[in-house]
C-alpha cells in the first residue's frame, strides 16, 4: 500500500557538533513532523567537503549526527535516516540538473558569495555548484515540502525553478517542492550569545551553545551572554541579547514569550541568565543521556545507517530511472 502522506526532506551537514540553534530551529521540529509526513532526514556529507575536512573527523561527525537524530526522538523505522554519499543518485541527478542550470542563476546565489569571502583560499567549483546538489537532494525524493530558514529560501527557489524547467522541457517528472514554514516557536531562530545580532553557528563556537556541551560549559556560556545596560527583561528589537535569551527560555520551557517575561519580573540579569541556562541543561539532559548510550553501540548505528541507505536508494532509483529515460539515456 502506497504511503499517502506528503514527502518532507531536510538535511544537516556533519561539520561539527550541533548547537541549540540547530536543535530548536530544526531537530526538535523534525520529531513533530515525523508523525504527519513521510520524512527523509539526511546527513549531507557531500555538501560538507566544499570546505576542507579532516577525513577521520568527518566520519566521526557523521556517526555523531545520526546518533543525535536518534537521541532527539527520530524513529528510524518511521522515517528514512540516511547518509547522502551512500546514495549515488544524488550525484547523478546533480549532473543532469547542472546541465539545465544557467550560469547566471548559480552566480546569483548569495551563499556562494558569503562562503567565498569566508574561505578566499578555497573557492572551488563545488562551492559554486552547491545549490544544484541541494536541488538534487530535494527533487530526488519527490519532496512536497522542505523546512527552510531565511538563508535557504534562495536555494529552494532554484530547486523549484529547475523542477519546473525540467517538467516543461521533458514532460511532468519532478515534484515542485513548497517551503514548510514552522510556527514561530517550532522553528525558533537562535542568535549567538556573544553577538546576538548574528545567528548561532556551529562553525563559530565563541557564543554558541552546543547540544553536547557539559552542564558546566552551558552555565559558563550563559553567564557570559551579552545583555544590555537596561534592567528590564522584555522582548524588544532594541534588546537583542535579552530577546534571544527569552526566546531560548521560552522554547525549552514550552512557554510563550509573554509567560516567560512574567517569570522574570523583578529578576536581575544575573539570575535571569542562570535560570535560562538551567532550562537548557534540563532540556538537553535526556538527549545527552540517550546520545551517550547510542554512540557506544556501533552495531546498532550501522544497522540504522544500512536500513536508511536501502530505503533512500530504493526511492531515489525510481526518480533517477525516470530522469535518465526522459533525457535519452539507455
Beta strands, then each sheet from edge to edge (+ up, - down):
strand 1: 7-12
strand 2: 38-43
strand 3: 80-83
strand 4: 145-147
strand 5: 178-180
sheet 1: 3+ 2+ 1+ 4+ 5+
end
